[in-house]
């Protein structure tokens, strides 16, 4: 039987392994965060167990989270550090989802396992908005073979639609689809602000 000390050490070891992965990715992609240092990131994550759990969930579902400085964020992240899913394609563990619970519930048959908005909230994330997604595309091509649901304005959502984006022909695109739709190649990218 494991001792209390061993049980307490396990999450700490997992956090250290996650931080090592994040640091390696951070150092491999300096163009994503030109004004942020790893020391700033590490200091911000200290004593942030919920942020570490969210980052672990992002990593476990194939998101490859990294620190990003996105032009579309404005003042909402001023003084904060933003993490985004930077996997080349939409995270594999978050695909085949309707946009939100209302879209999921509107399906009469062949319902998928869940929805992007609810899964993101359960992970402690929110979906990227259109401006953030297009800003992410300036940091490297993402979703060249897949697509990602985007945070959709309420007026559009009331009409039954939802936004998604991808990268084709050398640029990012944003489209619309019914919120109840789902595809094996469509997931979502999340944003965590710490």
Protein Blocks (a to p, Z undefined) as FASTA:
>chain_A
ZZfklmmmmmmmmmmmmmmmmmmmmmmmmmlmmmbcfklmmmmmgoplklmmmmmmmmmn
onopaddddfklmmmlgoiacdddfbfbacfklghiafblmlmmmpmghpafbdfklmmm
mnopacddfklmmmmmmnocehklbccdddddfklmmnopacddddeehiacdddddfkb
ccfkbccdddddZZ
